[in-house]
């Protein structure tokens, strides 16, 4: 089983595209606003290697993947929903 966390901030247009898509899908994604919580920003930097948002953290039993790029994230989430 995989879990998902989306690192984002509200005024980012790329994040809004992903959030808009999320509203259409039934995939459970926990939201991590990096402007609201410095711990999320630090986690993103430490794990993903940069603070660019949106970034989808994908966790499964064996690995953690940090996916950047709104288009890739949207495409990936659409696949998870289908
Ligand atoms: N090509 C990227 C662009 C993402 C992007 O430019 N994000 C900006 C916020 S709107 C950002 O995180 N800038 C700060 C940084 O790169 O550290 C995408 O489509 O996701």
PDB file of the backbone (N, CA, C, O) and the ligand in Angstrom, with CONECT records:
HET    LIG  A 101      20
ATOM      1  N   UNK A   1       0.829  -1.200   0.000  1.00  0.00           N
ATOM      2  CA  UNK A   1       0.000   0.000   0.000  1.00  0.00           C
ATOM      3  C   UNK A   1       0.871   1.261   0.000  1.00  0.00           C
ATOM      4  O   UNK A   1       1.891   1.322   0.686  1.00  0.00           O
ATOM      5  N   UNK A   2       0.459   2.250  -0.769  1.00  0.00           N
ATOM      6  CA  UNK A   2       1.217   3.496  -0.854  1.00  0.00           C
ATOM      7  C   UNK A   2       0.470   4.612  -0.127  1.00  0.00           C
ATOM      8  O   UNK A   2      -0.760   4.628  -0.074  1.00  0.00           O
ATOM      9  N   UNK A   3       1.238   5.538   0.425  1.00  0.00           N
ATOM     10  CA  UNK A   3       0.614   6.754   0.958  1.00  0.00           C
ATOM     11  C   UNK A   3       1.232   7.953   0.243  1.00  0.00           C
ATOM     12  O   UNK A   3       2.353   7.902  -0.263  1.00  0.00           O
ATOM     13  N   UNK A   4       0.466   9.013   0.225  1.00  0.00           N
ATOM     14  CA  UNK A   4       0.880  10.191  -0.546  1.00  0.00           C
ATOM     15  C   UNK A   4       0.795  11.463   0.300  1.00  0.00           C
ATOM     16  O   UNK A   4      -0.144  11.659   1.072  1.00  0.00           O
ATOM     17  N   UNK A   5       1.804  12.316   0.131  1.00  0.00           N
ATOM     18  CA  UNK A   5       1.796  13.632   0.765  1.00  0.00           C
ATOM     19  C   UNK A   5       2.150  14.660  -0.310  1.00  0.00           C
ATOM     20  O   UNK A   5       3.116  14.491  -1.055  1.00  0.00           O
ATOM     21  N   UNK A   6       1.358  15.717  -0.375  1.00  0.00           N
ATOM     22  CA  UNK A   6       1.650  16.777  -1.335  1.00  0.00           C
ATOM     23  C   UNK A   6       2.211  17.992  -0.608  1.00  0.00           C
ATOM     24  O   UNK A   6       1.543  18.600   0.228  1.00  0.00           O
ATOM     25  N   UNK A   7       3.461  18.334  -0.948  1.00  0.00           N
ATOM     26  CA  UNK A   7       4.101  19.535  -0.427  1.00  0.00           C
ATOM     27  C   UNK A   7       3.766  20.660  -1.396  1.00  0.00           C
ATOM     28  O   UNK A   7       3.969  20.538  -2.604  1.00  0.00           O
ATOM     29  N   UNK A   8       3.252  21.755  -0.852  1.00  0.00           N
ATOM     30  CA  UNK A   8       2.733  22.816  -1.719  1.00  0.00           C
ATOM     31  C   UNK A   8       2.703  24.124  -0.946  1.00  0.00           C
ATOM     32  O   UNK A   8       2.960  24.145   0.257  1.00  0.00           O
ATOM     33  N   UNK A   9       2.388  25.220  -1.640  1.00  0.00           N
ATOM     34  CA  UNK A   9       1.893  26.413  -0.947  1.00  0.00           C
ATOM     35  C   UNK A   9       0.777  27.025  -1.790  1.00  0.00           C
ATOM     36  O   UNK A   9       0.791  26.926  -3.017  1.00  0.00           O
ATOM     37  N   UNK A  10      -0.193  27.660  -1.120  1.00  0.00           N
ATOM     38  CA  UNK A  10      -1.438  28.045  -1.793  1.00  0.00           C
ATOM     39  C   UNK A  10      -1.275  29.002  -2.966  1.00  0.00           C
ATOM     40  O   UNK A  10      -2.021  28.893  -3.939  1.00  0.00           O
ATOM     41  N   UNK A  11      -0.317  29.946  -2.912  1.00  0.00           N
ATOM     42  CA  UNK A  11      -0.225  30.939  -3.989  1.00  0.00           C
ATOM     43  C   UNK A  11       0.547  30.429  -5.203  1.00  0.00           C
ATOM     44  O   UNK A  11       0.737  31.179  -6.160  1.00  0.00           O
ATOM     45  N   UNK A  12       0.986  29.206  -5.189  1.00  0.00           N
ATOM     46  CA  UNK A  12       1.729  28.634  -6.318  1.00  0.00           C
ATOM     47  C   UNK A  12       0.755  28.096  -7.367  1.00  0.00           C
ATOM     48  O   UNK A  12      -0.032  27.194  -7.079  1.00  0.00           O
ATOM     49  N   UNK A  13       0.804  28.645  -8.575  1.00  0.00           N
ATOM     50  CA  UNK A  13      -0.156  28.217  -9.603  1.00  0.00           C
ATOM     51  C   UNK A  13      -0.007  26.746 -10.004  1.00  0.00           C
ATOM     52  O   UNK A  13      -0.988  26.087 -10.348  1.00  0.00           O
ATOM     53  N   UNK A  14       1.209  26.249  -9.957  1.00  0.00           N
ATOM     54  CA  UNK A  14       1.423  24.828 -10.298  1.00  0.00           C
ATOM     55  C   UNK A  14       0.791  23.935  -9.228  1.00  0.00           C
ATOM     56  O   UNK A  14       0.243  22.873  -9.521  1.00  0.00           O
ATOM     57  N   UNK A  15       0.884  24.397  -7.986  1.00  0.00           N
ATOM     58  CA  UNK A  15       0.244  23.655  -6.883  1.00  0.00           C
ATOM     59  C   UNK A  15      -1.274  23.676  -7.052  1.00  0.00           C
ATOM     60  O   UNK A  15      -1.949  22.675  -6.809  1.00  0.00           O
ATOM     61  N   UNK A  16      -1.800  24.820  -7.469  1.00  0.00           N
ATOM     62  CA  UNK A  16      -3.246  24.920  -7.646  1.00  0.00           C
ATOM     63  C   UNK A  16      -3.736  23.971  -8.733  1.00  0.00           C
ATOM     64  O   UNK A  16      -4.836  23.427  -8.639  1.00  0.00           O
ATOM     65  N   UNK A  17      -2.928  23.776  -9.752  1.00  0.00           N
ATOM     66  CA  UNK A  17      -3.319  22.814 -10.802  1.00  0.00           C
ATOM     67  C   UNK A  17      -3.427  21.416 -10.219  1.00  0.00           C
ATOM     68  O   UNK A  17      -4.372  20.684 -10.515  1.00  0.00           O
ATOM     69  N   UNK A  18      -2.463  21.048  -9.392  1.00  0.00           N
ATOM     70  CA  UNK A  18      -2.476  19.719  -8.779  1.00  0.00           C
ATOM     71  C   UNK A  18      -3.651  19.608  -7.796  1.00  0.00           C
ATOM     72  O   UNK A  18      -4.353  18.598  -7.775  1.00  0.00           O
ATOM     73  N   UNK A  19      -3.858  20.647  -6.990  1.00  0.00           N
ATOM     74  CA  UNK A  19      -4.954  20.624  -6.018  1.00  0.00           C
ATOM     75  C   UNK A  19      -6.305  20.545  -6.739  1.00  0.00           C
ATOM     76  O   UNK A  19      -7.219  19.859  -6.282  1.00  0.00           O
ATOM     77  N   UNK A  20      -6.422  21.243  -7.855  1.00  0.00           N
ATOM     78  CA  UNK A  20      -7.660  21.184  -8.639  1.00  0.00           C
ATOM     79  C   UNK A  20      -7.926  19.773  -9.134  1.00  0.00           C
ATOM     80  O   UNK A  20      -9.058  19.292  -9.104  1.00  0.00           O
ATOM     81  N   UNK A  21      -6.869  19.121  -9.589  1.00  0.00           N
ATOM     82  CA  UNK A  21      -7.016  17.737 -10.064  1.00  0.00           C
ATOM     83  C   UNK A  21      -7.382  16.818  -8.903  1.00  0.00           C
ATOM     84  O   UNK A  21      -8.204  15.913  -9.045  1.00  0.00           O
ATOM     85  N   UNK A  22      -6.767  17.060  -7.770  1.00  0.00           N
ATOM     86  CA  UNK A  22      -7.051  16.227  -6.588  1.00  0.00           C
ATOM     87  C   UNK A  22      -8.524  16.274  -6.216  1.00  0.00           C
ATOM     88  O   UNK A  22      -9.090  15.281  -5.761  1.00  0.00           O
ATOM     89  N   UNK A  23      -9.140  17.430  -6.412  1.00  0.00           N
ATOM     90  CA  UNK A  23     -10.573  17.562  -6.110  1.00  0.00           C
ATOM     91  C   UNK A  23     -11.429  16.674  -6.990  1.00  0.00           C
ATOM     92  O   UNK A  23     -12.556  16.330  -6.633  1.00  0.00           O
ATOM     93  N   UNK A  24     -10.888  16.303  -8.146  1.00  0.00           N
ATOM     94  CA  UNK A  24     -11.648  15.459  -9.085  1.00  0.00           C
ATOM     95  C   UNK A  24     -11.404  13.973  -8.839  1.00  0.00           C
ATOM     96  O   UNK A  24     -12.123  13.125  -9.367  1.00  0.00           O
ATOM     97  N   UNK A  25     -10.406  13.666  -8.049  1.00  0.00           N
ATOM     98  CA  UNK A  25      -9.993  12.269  -7.883  1.00  0.00           C
ATOM     99  C   UNK A  25     -10.347  11.750  -6.494  1.00  0.00           C
ATOM    100  O   UNK A  25     -10.643  12.524  -5.583  1.00  0.00           O
ATOM    101  N   UNK A  26     -10.311  10.432  -6.349  1.00  0.00           N
ATOM    102  CA  UNK A  26     -10.639   9.833  -5.053  1.00  0.00           C
ATOM    103  C   UNK A  26      -9.377   9.360  -4.317  1.00  0.00           C
ATOM    104  O   UNK A  26      -9.473   8.611  -3.345  1.00  0.00           O
ATOM    105  N   UNK A  27      -8.225   9.784  -4.765  1.00  0.00           N
ATOM    106  CA  UNK A  27      -6.973   9.373  -4.131  1.00  0.00           C
ATOM    107  C   UNK A  27      -6.765  10.173  -2.831  1.00  0.00           C
ATOM    108  O   UNK A  27      -6.944  11.390  -2.811  1.00  0.00           O
ATOM    109  N   UNK A  28      -6.391   9.484  -1.766  1.00  0.00           N
ATOM    110  CA  UNK A  28      -6.152  10.160  -0.490  1.00  0.00           C
ATOM    111  C   UNK A  28      -4.739  10.734  -0.480  1.00  0.00           C
ATOM    112  O   UNK A  28      -3.758  10.000  -0.598  1.00  0.00           O
ATOM    113  N   UNK A  29      -4.651  12.034  -0.340  1.00  0.00           N
ATOM    114  CA  UNK A  29      -3.346  12.708  -0.312  1.00  0.00           C
ATOM    115  C   UNK A  29      -3.331  13.686   0.869  1.00  0.00           C
ATOM    116  O   UNK A  29      -4.213  14.536   0.991  1.00  0.00           O
ATOM    117  N   UNK A  30      -2.342  13.559   1.717  1.00  0.00           N
ATOM    118  CA  UNK A  30      -2.212  14.498   2.830  1.00  0.00           C
ATOM    119  C   UNK A  30      -1.510  15.756   2.350  1.00  0.00           C
ATOM    120  O   UNK A  30      -0.513  15.687   1.632  1.00  0.00           O
ATOM    121  N   UNK A  31      -2.032  16.901   2.749  1.00  0.00           N
ATOM    122  CA  UNK A  31      -1.492  18.171   2.278  1.00  0.00           C
ATOM    123  C   UNK A  31      -0.495  18.745   3.273  1.00  0.00           C
ATOM    124  O   UNK A  31      -0.735  18.765   4.480  1.00  0.00           O
ATOM    125  N   UNK A  32       0.634  19.213   2.738  1.00  0.00           N
ATOM    126  CA  UNK A  32       1.698  19.767   3.557  1.00  0.00           C
ATOM    127  C   UNK A  32       2.048  21.164   3.045  1.00  0.00           C
ATOM    128  O   UNK A  32       2.825  21.311   2.102  1.00  0.00           O
ATOM    129  N   UNK A  33       1.473  22.181   3.671  1.00  0.00           N
ATOM    130  CA  UNK A  33       1.729  23.562   3.275  1.00  0.00           C
ATOM    131  C   UNK A  33       3.078  24.014   3.839  1.00  0.00           C
ATOM    132  O   UNK A  33       3.227  24.187   5.049  1.00  0.00           O
ATOM    133  N   UNK A  34       4.049  24.200   2.957  1.00  0.00           N
ATOM    134  CA  UNK A  34       5.410  24.497   3.435  1.00  0.00           C
ATOM    135  C   UNK A  34       5.566  25.944   3.912  1.00  0.00           C
ATOM    136  O   UNK A  34       6.558  26.288   4.555  1.00  0.00           O
ATOM    137  N   UNK A  35       4.580  26.787   3.592  1.00  0.00           N
ATOM    138  CA  UNK A  35       4.615  28.167   4.083  1.00  0.00           C
ATOM    139  C   UNK A  35       4.063  28.265   5.500  1.00  0.00           C
ATOM    140  O   UNK A  35       4.352  29.207   6.238  1.00  0.00           O
ATOM    141  N   UNK A  36       3.278  27.287   5.851  1.00  0.00           N
ATOM    142  CA  UNK A  36       2.610  27.298   7.157  1.00  0.00           C
ATOM    143  C   UNK A  36       3.439  26.572   8.206  1.00  0.00           C
ATOM    144  O   UNK A  36       3.340  26.857   9.400  1.00  0.00           O
ATOM    145  N   UNK A  37       4.245  25.644   7.753  1.00  0.00           N
ATOM    146  CA  UNK A  37       4.976  24.792   8.693  1.00  0.00           C
ATOM    147  C   UNK A  37       6.415  24.597   8.197  1.00  0.00           C
ATOM    148  O   UNK A  37       6.650  23.941   7.183  1.00  0.00           O
ATOM    149  N   UNK A  38       7.356  25.170   8.920  1.00  0.00           N
ATOM    150  CA  UNK A  38       8.765  25.108   8.512  1.00  0.00           C
ATOM    151  C   UNK A  38       9.284  23.668   8.521  1.00  0.00           C
ATOM    152  O   UNK A  38      10.210  23.330   7.783  1.00  0.00           O
ATOM    153  N   UNK A  39       8.686  22.832   9.354  1.00  0.00           N
ATOM    154  CA  UNK A  39       9.107  21.423   9.390  1.00  0.00           C
ATOM    155  C   UNK A  39       8.840  20.744   8.046  1.00  0.00           C
ATOM    156  O   UNK A  39       9.629  19.914   7.595  1.00  0.00           O
ATOM    157  N   UNK A  40       7.731  21.100   7.414  1.00  0.00           N
ATOM    158  CA  UNK A  40       7.428  20.511   6.099  1.00  0.00           C
ATOM    159  C   UNK A  40       8.456  20.979   5.064  1.00  0.00           C
ATOM    160  O   UNK A  40       8.915  20.203   4.226  1.00  0.00           O
ATOM    161  N   UNK A  41       8.802  22.255   5.144  1.00  0.00           N
ATOM    162  CA  UNK A  41       9.797  22.784   4.196  1.00  0.00           C
ATOM    163  C   UNK A  41      11.138  22.089   4.397  1.00  0.00           C
ATOM    164  O   UNK A  41      11.808  21.716   3.434  1.00  0.00           O
ATOM    165  N   UNK A  42      11.516  21.924   5.638  1.00  0.00           N
ATOM    166  CA  UNK A  42      12.781  21.252   5.938  1.00  0.00           C
ATOM    167  C   UNK A  42      12.759  19.789   5.493  1.00  0.00           C
ATOM    168  O   UNK A  42      13.752  19.265   4.988  1.00  0.00           O
ATOM    169  N   UNK A  43      11.626  19.154   5.685  1.00  0.00           N
ATOM    170  CA  UNK A  43      11.493  17.749   5.263  1.00  0.00           C
ATOM    171  C   UNK A  43      11.610  17.630   3.743  1.00  0.00           C
ATOM    172  O   UNK A  43      12.242  16.711   3.222  1.00  0.00           O
ATOM    173  N   UNK A  44      10.986  18.581   3.047  1.00  0.00           N
ATOM    174  CA  UNK A  44      11.051  18.580   1.578  1.00  0.00           C
ATOM    175  C   UNK A  44      12.494  18.768   1.102  1.00  0.00           C
ATOM    176  O   UNK A  44      12.953  18.075   0.194  1.00  0.00           O
ATOM    177  N   UNK A  45      13.191  19.698   1.715  1.00  0.00           N
ATOM    178  CA  UNK A  45      14.590  19.959   1.339  1.00  0.00           C
ATOM    179  C   UNK A  45      15.468  18.737   1.625  1.00  0.00           C
ATOM    180  O   UNK A  45      16.291  18.334   0.803  1.00  0.00           O
ATOM    181  N   UNK A  46      15.270  18.169   2.800  1.00  0.00           N
ATOM    182  CA  UNK A  46      16.108  17.026   3.200  1.00  0.00           C
ATOM    183  C   UNK A  46      15.812  15.794   2.348  1.00  0.00           C
ATOM    184  O   UNK A  46      16.721  15.055   1.969  1.00  0.00           O
ATOM    185  N   UNK A  47      14.529  15.585   2.053  1.00  0.00           N
ATOM    186  CA  UNK A  47      14.156  14.362   1.339  1.00  0.00           C
ATOM    187  C   UNK A  47      14.243  14.497  -0.168  1.00  0.00           C
ATOM    188  O   UNK A  47      14.802  13.637  -0.848  1.00  0.00           O
ATOM    189  N   UNK A  48      13.685  15.587  -0.689  1.00  0.00           N
ATOM    190  CA  UNK A  48      13.620  15.755  -2.140  1.00  0.00           C
ATOM    191  C   UNK A  48      14.856  16.423  -2.713  1.00  0.00           C
ATOM    192  O   UNK A  48      15.186  16.242  -3.885  1.00  0.00           O
ATOM    193  N   UNK A  49      15.541  17.201  -1.875  1.00  0.00           N
ATOM    194  CA  UNK A  49      16.767  17.842  -2.328  1.00  0.00           C
ATOM    195  C   UNK A  49      16.586  19.273  -2.781  1.00  0.00           C
ATOM    196  O   UNK A  49      17.571  19.956  -3.063  1.00  0.00           O
ATOM    197  N   UNK A  50      15.344  19.751  -2.859  1.00  0.00           N
ATOM    198  CA  UNK A  50      15.086  21.165  -3.191  1.00  0.00           C
ATOM    199  C   UNK A  50      13.699  21.527  -2.664  1.00  0.00           C
ATOM    200  O   UNK A  50      12.888  20.652  -2.361  1.00  0.00           O
ATOM    201  N   UNK A  51      13.441  22.834  -2.561  1.00  0.00           N
ATOM    202  CA  UNK A  51      12.184  23.271  -1.960  1.00  0.00           C
ATOM    203  C   UNK A  51      11.130  23.604  -3.005  1.00  0.00           C
ATOM    204  O   UNK A  51      10.114  24.222  -2.685  1.00  0.00           O
ATOM    205  N   UNK A  52      11.358  23.203  -4.241  1.00  0.00           N
ATOM    206  CA  UNK A  52      10.372  23.469  -5.285  1.00  0.00           C
ATOM    207  C   UNK A  52       9.079  22.724  -4.980  1.00  0.00           C
ATOM    208  O   UNK A  52       9.084  21.566  -4.563  1.00  0.00           O
ATOM    209  N   UNK A  53       7.964  23.433  -5.202  1.00  0.00           N
ATOM    210  CA  UNK A  53       6.652  22.812  -5.075  1.00  0.00           C
ATOM    211  C   UNK A  53       5.901  22.959  -6.388  1.00  0.00           C
ATOM    212  O   UNK A  53       6.223  23.868  -7.153  1.00  0.00           O
ATOM    213  N   UNK A  54       4.931  22.129  -6.692  1.00  0.00           N
ATOM    214  CA  UNK A  54       4.483  21.003  -5.876  1.00  0.00           C
ATOM    215  C   UNK A  54       5.471  19.849  -5.914  1.00  0.00           C
ATOM    216  O   UNK A  54       6.239  19.684  -6.862  1.00  0.00           O
ATOM    217  N   UNK A  55       5.424  19.056  -4.847  1.00  0.00           N
ATOM    218  CA  UNK A  55       6.198  17.818  -4.807  1.00  0.00           C
ATOM    219  C   UNK A  55       5.349  16.760  -4.111  1.00  0.00           C
ATOM    220  O   UNK A  55       4.816  16.978  -3.023  1.00  0.00           O
ATOM    221  N   UNK A  56       5.243  15.632  -4.755  1.00  0.00           N
ATOM    222  CA  UNK A  56       4.467  14.526  -4.187  1.00  0.00           C
ATOM    223  C   UNK A  56       5.432  13.512  -3.575  1.00  0.00           C
ATOM    224  O   UNK A  56       6.301  12.962  -4.251  1.00  0.00           O
ATOM    225  N   UNK A  57       5.250  13.283  -2.272  1.00  0.00           N
ATOM    226  CA  UNK A  57       6.035  12.249  -1.591  1.00  0.00           C
ATOM    227  C   UNK A  57       5.233  10.949  -1.634  1.00  0.00           C
ATOM    228  O   UNK A  57       4.095  10.877  -1.170  1.00  0.00           O
ATOM    229  N   UNK A  58       5.856   9.943  -2.199  1.00  0.00           N
ATOM    230  CA  UNK A  58       5.197   8.644  -2.366  1.00  0.00           C
ATOM    231  C   UNK A  58       5.918   7.645  -1.470  1.00  0.00           C
ATOM    232  O   UNK A  58       7.111   7.388  -1.633  1.00  0.00           O
ATOM    233  N   UNK A  59       5.181   7.093  -0.531  1.00  0.00           N
ATOM    234  CA  UNK A  59       5.786   6.176   0.436  1.00  0.00           C
ATOM    235  C   UNK A  59       5.158   4.800   0.280  1.00  0.00           C
ATOM    236  O   UNK A  59       3.937   4.651   0.342  1.00  0.00           O
ATOM    237  N   UNK A  60       6.005   3.797   0.078  1.00  0.00           N
ATOM    238  CA  UNK A  60       5.494   2.428   0.165  1.00  0.00           C
ATOM    239  C   UNK A  60       6.400   1.635   1.100  1.00  0.00           C
ATOM    240  O   UNK A  60       7.287   2.205   1.736  1.00  0.00           O
ATOM    241  N   UNK A  61       6.187   0.354   1.184  1.00  0.00           N
ATOM    242  CA  UNK A  61       6.894  -0.456   2.170  1.00  0.00           C
ATOM    243  C   UNK A  61       8.404  -0.424   1.954  1.00  0.00           C
ATOM    244  O   UNK A  61       9.176  -0.537   2.906  1.00  0.00           O
ATOM    245  N   UNK A  62       8.819  -0.270   0.701  1.00  0.00           N
ATOM    246  CA  UNK A  62      10.247  -0.384   0.395  1.00  0.00           C
ATOM    247  C   UNK A  62      10.953   0.922   0.099  1.00  0.00           C
ATOM    248  O   UNK A  62      12.177   1.004   0.200  1.00  0.00           O
ATOM    249  N   UNK A  63      10.207   1.933  -0.262  1.00  0.00           N
ATOM    250  CA  UNK A  63      10.904   3.131  -0.720  1.00  0.00           C
ATOM    251  C   UNK A  63      10.092   4.405  -0.508  1.00  0.00           C
ATOM    252  O   UNK A  63       8.886   4.389  -0.263  1.00  0.00           O
ATOM    253  N   UNK A  64      10.826   5.501  -0.616  1.00  0.00           N
ATOM    254  CA  UNK A  64      10.195   6.828  -0.610  1.00  0.00           C
ATOM    255  C   UNK A  64      10.639   7.534  -1.883  1.00  0.00           C
ATOM    256  O   UNK A  64      11.832   7.608  -2.180  1.00  0.00           O
ATOM    257  N   UNK A  65       9.669   8.052  -2.632  1.00  0.00           N
ATOM    258  CA  UNK A  65       9.969   8.759  -3.880  1.00  0.00           C
ATOM    259  C   UNK A  65       9.455  10.180  -3.774  1.00  0.00           C
ATOM    260  O   UNK A  65       8.347  10.422  -3.294  1.00  0.00           O
ATOM    261  N   UNK A  66      10.268  11.110  -4.224  1.00  0.00           N
ATOM    262  CA  UNK A  66       9.875  12.526  -4.234  1.00  0.00           C
ATOM    263  C   UNK A  66       9.657  12.928  -5.683  1.00  0.00           C
ATOM    264  O   UNK A  66      10.611  13.022  -6.455  1.00  0.00           O
ATOM    265  N   UNK A  67       8.413  13.164  -6.052  1.00  0.00           N
ATOM    266  CA  UNK A  67       8.097  13.487  -7.448  1.00  0.00           C
ATOM    267  C   UNK A  67       7.824  14.986  -7.585  1.00  0.00           C
ATOM    268  O   UNK A  67       6.888  15.521  -6.991  1.00  0.00           O
ATOM    269  N   UNK A  68       8.660  15.642  -8.376  1.00  0.00           N
ATOM    270  CA  UNK A  68       8.460  17.051  -8.695  1.00  0.00           C
ATOM    271  C   UNK A  68       7.761  17.147 -10.060  1.00  0.00           C
ATOM    272  O   UNK A  68       7.597  16.139 -10.747  1.00  0.00           O
ATOM    273  N   UNK A  69       7.366  18.322 -10.435  1.00  0.00           N
ATOM    274  CA  UNK A  69       6.741  18.665 -11.711  1.00  0.00           C
ATOM    275  C   UNK A  69       5.231  18.360 -11.689  1.00  0.00           C
ATOM    276  O   UNK A  69       4.797  17.210 -11.618  1.00  0.00           O
ATOM    277  N   UNK A  70       4.461  19.453 -11.752  1.00  0.00           N
ATOM    278  CA  UNK A  70       3.001  19.349 -11.642  1.00  0.00           C
ATOM    279  C   UNK A  70       2.410  18.377 -12.670  1.00  0.00           C
ATOM    280  O   UNK A  70       1.517  17.595 -12.344  1.00  0.00           O
ATOM    281  N   UNK A  71       2.900  18.427 -13.888  1.00  0.00           N
ATOM    282  CA  UNK A  71       2.328  17.544 -14.920  1.00  0.00           C
ATOM    283  C   UNK A  71       2.552  16.071 -14.589  1.00  0.00           C
ATOM    284  O   UNK A  71       1.661  15.238 -14.751  1.00  0.00           O
ATOM    285  N   UNK A  72       3.758  15.773 -14.123  1.00  0.00           N
ATOM    286  CA  UNK A  72       4.068  14.382 -13.755  1.00  0.00           C
ATOM    287  C   UNK A  72       3.215  13.935 -12.571  1.00  0.00           C
ATOM    288  O   UNK A  72       2.735  12.802 -12.534  1.00  0.00           O
ATOM    289  N   UNK A  73       3.031  14.837 -11.601  1.00  0.00           N
ATOM    290  CA  UNK A  73       2.238  14.511 -10.413  1.00  0.00           C
ATOM    291  C   UNK A  73       0.784  14.249 -10.809  1.00  0.00           C
ATOM    292  O   UNK A  73       0.179  13.269 -10.374  1.00  0.00           O
ATOM    293  N   UNK A  74       0.234  15.136 -11.639  1.00  0.00           N
ATOM    294  CA  UNK A  74      -1.163  14.972 -12.068  1.00  0.00           C
ATOM    295  C   UNK A  74      -1.329  13.653 -12.822  1.00  0.00           C
ATOM    296  O   UNK A  74      -2.272  12.902 -12.571  1.00  0.00           O
ATOM    297  N   UNK A  75      -0.431  13.383 -13.721  1.00  0.00           N
ATOM    298  CA  UNK A  75      -0.503  12.146 -14.501  1.00  0.00           C
ATOM    299  C   UNK A  75      -0.422  10.929 -13.585  1.00  0.00           C
ATOM    300  O   UNK A  75      -1.177   9.970 -13.741  1.00  0.00           O
ATOM    301  N   UNK A  76       0.500  10.980 -12.635  1.00  0.00           N
ATOM    302  CA  UNK A  76       0.683   9.859 -11.703  1.00  0.00           C
ATOM    303  C   UNK A  76      -0.582   9.643 -10.865  1.00  0.00           C
ATOM    304  O   UNK A  76      -1.032   8.510 -10.694  1.00  0.00           O
ATOM    305  N   UNK A  77      -1.144  10.723 -10.350  1.00  0.00           N
ATOM    306  CA  UNK A  77      -2.335  10.582  -9.490  1.00  0.00           C
ATOM    307  C   UNK A  77      -3.538  10.078 -10.298  1.00  0.00           C
ATOM    308  O   UNK A  77      -4.356   9.310  -9.791  1.00  0.00           O
ATOM    309  N   UNK A  78      -3.632  10.507 -11.528  1.00  0.00           N
ATOM    310  CA  UNK A  78      -4.719  10.004 -12.373  1.00  0.00           C
ATOM    311  C   UNK A  78      -4.590   8.489 -12.557  1.00  0.00           C
ATOM    312  O   UNK A  78      -5.591   7.772 -12.565  1.00  0.00           O
ATOM    313  N   UNK A  79      -3.370   8.016 -12.703  1.00  0.00           N
ATOM    314  CA  UNK A  79      -3.152   6.568 -12.852  1.00  0.00           C
ATOM    315  C   UNK A  79      -3.522   5.826 -11.571  1.00  0.00           C
ATOM    316  O   UNK A  79      -4.070   4.725 -11.622  1.00  0.00           O
ATOM    317  N   UNK A  80      -3.222   6.430 -10.424  1.00  0.00           N
ATOM    318  CA  UNK A  80      -3.555   5.785  -9.149  1.00  0.00           C
ATOM    319  C   UNK A  80      -5.054   5.680  -8.956  1.00  0.00           C
ATOM    320  O   UNK A  80      -5.544   4.739  -8.331  1.00  0.00           O
ATOM    321  N   UNK A  81      -5.777   6.641  -9.491  1.00  0.00           N
ATOM    322  CA  UNK A  81      -7.241   6.685  -9.299  1.00  0.00           C
ATOM    323  C   UNK A  81      -7.950   5.700 -10.212  1.00  0.00           C
ATOM    324  O   UNK A  81      -9.061   5.266  -9.905  1.00  0.00           O
ATOM    325  N   UNK A  82      -7.330   5.338 -11.329  1.00  0.00           N
ATOM    326  CA  UNK A  82      -8.046   4.517 -12.319  1.00  0.00           C
ATOM    327  C   UNK A  82      -7.863   3.023 -12.066  1.00  0.00           C
ATOM    328  O   UNK A  82      -8.400   2.200 -12.808  1.00  0.00           O
TER     329      UNK A  82
HETATM  330  N1  LIG A 101       7.853  23.136 -13.650  1.00  0.00           N
HETATM  331  C1  LIG A 101       7.437  23.140 -12.266  1.00  0.00           C
HETATM  332  C2  LIG A 101       7.439  24.565 -11.739  1.00  0.00           C
HETATM  333  C3  LIG A 101       7.221  24.636 -10.233  1.00  0.00           C
HETATM  334  C4  LIG A 101       7.583  25.991  -9.685  1.00  0.00           C
HETATM  335  O1  LIG A 101       8.108  26.882 -10.410  1.00  0.00           O
HETATM  336  N2  LIG A 101       7.302  26.175  -8.410  1.00  0.00           N
HETATM  337  C5  LIG A 101       7.661  27.417  -7.731  1.00  0.00           C
HETATM  338  C6  LIG A 101       6.452  27.991  -6.989  1.00  0.00           C
HETATM  339  S1  LIG A 101       5.150  28.482  -8.103  1.00  0.00           S
HETATM  340  C7  LIG A 101       8.697  27.131  -6.673  1.00  0.00           C
HETATM  341  O2  LIG A 101       8.607  26.157  -5.957  1.00  0.00           O
HETATM  342  N3  LIG A 101       9.714  28.003  -6.567  1.00  0.00           N
HETATM  343  C8  LIG A 101      10.675  27.917  -5.456  1.00  0.00           C
HETATM  344  C9  LIG A 101      11.769  26.918  -5.669  1.00  0.00           C
HETATM  345  O3  LIG A 101      11.957  26.411  -6.787  1.00  0.00           O
HETATM  346  O4  LIG A 101      12.456  26.616  -4.686  1.00  0.00           O
HETATM  347  C10 LIG A 101       6.062  22.464 -12.136  1.00  0.00           C
HETATM  348  O5  LIG A 101       5.301  22.458 -13.123  1.00  0.00           O
HETATM  349  O6  LIG A 101       5.759  21.905 -11.064  1.00  0.00           O
CONECT  330  331
CONECT  331  330  332  347
CONECT  332  331  333
CONECT  333  332  334
CONECT  334  333  335  336
CONECT  335  334
CONECT  336  334  337
CONECT  337  336  338  340
CONECT  338  337  339
CONECT  339  338
CONECT  340  337  341  342
CONECT  341  340
CONECT  342  340  343
CONECT  343  342  344
CONECT  344  343  345  346
CONECT  345  344
CONECT  346  344
CONECT  347  331  348  349
CONECT  348  347
CONECT  349  347
END
